[in-house]
Amino acid sequence: MKLTQSKKNPARYNIAQFDKSVPRPDQAPADTGLEVAFAGRSNAGKSSALNRLTCQKSLARISKTPGRTQHLVFFRLDDERRLVDLPGYGFAKVPEKVKREWGIQLEKYLQERQSLQGLILLMDVRHPLTEFDQQMLEWSMHANMPVHILLTKADKLKRGAAQNALLKVKRDLADLANVSVQLFSSLKGTGLEEAQAVLDQWLDFPPQK
């Protein structure tokens, strides 16, 4: 089922379809073309954001139990472009050994995947820049990977409080290159077009007419 598109919402994303789910980066689709990965804590609303960005209600699975995504899940846009749902980090009810192994695999993916053009990092606007978020930023900076942060669940705060949270995160990350930040709400569609514009750039889509 499709979500209602905004007037400027590119139809190029609502054709996304499941391609492959793998437990390790070395089992991923061929490292060609262009892809953008999505990462975030288990309760940051990553699946909801992916569904809103692609105007689909069930492309990415949404569970009442955070951390159900424990594979790299690839979604195909066309022959040359993909979106990738990375495992929710900080997920509960998973053995520490598994968490450590996933940390190794995520770092390896960020540093070695040639087709990866950028990382969409999702943070709950009420609880940004956790230890896990900062670890992902550190890995990304080490890999010279552009990062665009979605401060999700912006509808949970009043407009002024949300703007203050946005400004604080921007100040905290001012010294980092190739990092941008915006507010986002999967429920209300806040920031949808801004986020899709970043995807357009990274995936080398032509401008919309």
Secondary structure by P-SEA (a helix, b strand, c coil): ccccccccccccccccccccccccccccccccccbbbbbbccccaaaaaaaaaacccccbbbbccccccccbbbbbcccccbbbbccccccccccaaaaaaaaaaaaaaaccccccccccccccccccccaaaaaaaaaaaaacbbbbbbbcccccccaaaaaaaaaaaaaaacccccbbbbbbbcccccaaaaaaaaaaaaacccccc
